[in-house]
Amino acid sequence: MALKSTIYKAMLGIADIDHGYYADHNLTLARHPSETDERMMVRLVALALHAHELQTRCGGDATLAFGAGLCDPDDPDLHLTDYTGAKRLWVEVGQPDERALTKACSKSEAVACYAYGPAAEVWWKGIETKLTRLAKLSVWRLPNEAMAPLTQLAERSMQLQATLQEGHLMFSGSKGTVEIEPLRWR
C-alpha cells in the first residue's frame, strides 16, 4: 500500500516592500512521503518571493498555487496561472535536469529554479552551459546556512511572516526567524 502525503497548513503573511505587495495567504501543502521538511519550506520561500507577481505579472487575474510536486514530475512545484489557463510562471525547487527545465520553458512565460543544499554548486557547474539557450529561465541559489533554521520553522500548522526588502527575505515563525538572501546564478 502506498504511503499518503502529509498535510500541512500555513498562514503566510507577505510584506514585499520591494514590490508593494502585502497579503495573507492561507495555504495547504501536501508533503509527499519522500519530500523533506527542507524542500517543503523551500517551496514556501519560493511562493513568498513570487507572490507579488499575482499583481505585477497578471494584474490580480491569476492564481498562485503549489503543483503536484514529487507526485508528478511533469508538474511544477509552484505555478502562476492566469484565468485563461496559461502558465505565466513555473517554479522548480531543487536540482532538476536540463530536460525538465527545457520542458518548463516551453510551457510557461517564465521559469524560476531555486537550488539549495550542499550539492547545488556541483549541479550548477554540470548544467550551467546546457541552459544558455533558455532565455525564460532564472536560476537562484538559496544559502546553505539558511537551510537548517528554515527547516526548523516547519510545523503541521504554521503561522509565518515573510518580509522582503532590498532582495533580502526575513522568514519568521513561532520557532524563530531566518534571513535568506537568494543569489542569482542566471
N, C-alpha and C positions, 0 to 999 in steps of 0.2 A: 504494500500500500504506500502510495506517495505521501510525503510529508506536505502539510499545508503551510501556506505563508502565515507569518505572524503579523497581526495588525497593530500598527502604531498610530496614535493620534497626536497631532501637533497643532497648536495655535501659534502661528508665526506672525509677529508684528514686524513690519518692514518700514524703516525710515531711511529712504535712499535720498540723502541730501544732494548728492551729485546730480540726480535726475529729477528732483522734485516729486518723488513718488512716495506716498505714505498710505499704507493699507494693512489690514489684518487678513491673514489667510488661514482658514480653518481646513486643515489637511488630514487626509487619511493615507498612510503609507502601508503598503503590503510588502513586508520584508520576506523575500524568498528564503527558504531554509539554507541555501548556500551563500546568501549575502551576509556580509559582516555589518556590525553597527557602524564601522568606519565608512563603508560605502554608502549606507543609507544616509548618514549625516552629510556626506559629500553631495548627495542628491539634494538635500535641503539647502546647502550652501549655494549650489547652482541655481536653485529656484530663487533664493534671495537676491543673487547677483543679476538675474534676468527678469525679475518681476516687473520692473519699470517698462519693459518692452510691451506689456499689455497696453500701455498708453503711447509710448514713443514710436513703436513699430506699427501698432494696429489701432490706435485711437480709441482704445477701450472695447473694440469689437472683436474679441477673441477670448480663448480660454488657455490658461497655462496649467498643464496637468502632467502628472507622472505617467510614463508609459508602462508597459508590462515588464520592462527591465529584463532581468535574468530569465524570466519565464518565456520570453520571446526575443531572441537575438536580433530580429528584424525590426523591433520597435524601439524608439528612443527611450532613454532614461527619463527625459523631460521634453515636453514639446509645447510650442505655442502654435495654436491652430486657430485661424480666423473663422468667421461664421460661414464662409463658403466651403470650408473643409480643407483649405490649403494649409500646408505646414509652413509656417513663417520662420520658425526656429526649431532646430533639432539639437538636443544636448546629449552628449555621451559622457560618462564618467569612467575613469579607469584608464586602461591601455588597449583600446580597440585596434584591430588590424587595419591595414590600408584599405582593404576591400569594403569593410563596414563603413569607414569614413567616406569613401568614394560613393557608395550607395546612398548614404545620408545626404551628401551634396547634390545628388541627382533628384532627391525627393523634397528638398526644402530650400527656402530662400536664403537661409544662413545656418551654419553649423558651428557649434562650440564644443570643445572637448576639454574636460578637466582631468588632468593626470595627477596622481597622488601616489604616495608610498615610496619605499626605498628603491624600487626598480624603475621608477619613472624616467630617470635620466638615461638609463640603458635603453629603454623602449624608445625614447625620443631620438637618440643617436642612430638607432636602427631604422627608423621610419621617416625621419625628417625630410630627406631628399626625395622620397617617394610621394610626398604630399605637395610638392611645389606647384603643381598644376591646379590644385583645388582652391580657387580664389574665394569661395564662400566660407572656407574653414578658418576658425581661430582656435589656437591651442593654448591652454593655460596650465600652469603648474601650481599646485597648492603646496605650501611648505611642509616638510616633514615634521618640524617642531610643533605645528598646529594640530596634527592629526590625533595625538593622544588626548589632549584636552577637549578637542571637538567630540571625540568618541565618548568621553565621559558624560557628555550632555544628553546622551541617548537614554530615553525612558519610554515606557509604553504609552504614557500620557505626558506630553511636553508642553510647557509654556515657554516660548522662545522669543527673543528680540534680536533682530538684525539691523544694525545701523551701518550704512555705507557713507563714507566721506573721504574724498580725495583718494579714491582707489583702495581704501582700507575697509575691511569688514569686521565689525565687532559683533560677535555672535554670543548671546548670553542666554543662560537658562538657570534653573534652580540649583545646579551643581557648579556654577561658575561662569566665567567669561573667557573667550579665546579671541585673539586678534589674528586675522588672516589677511595677508596681502598677496593676492594671486599674481604670479609672474607670467607675463605674456611671452610665450615662446614663438608664436606665429600669429 
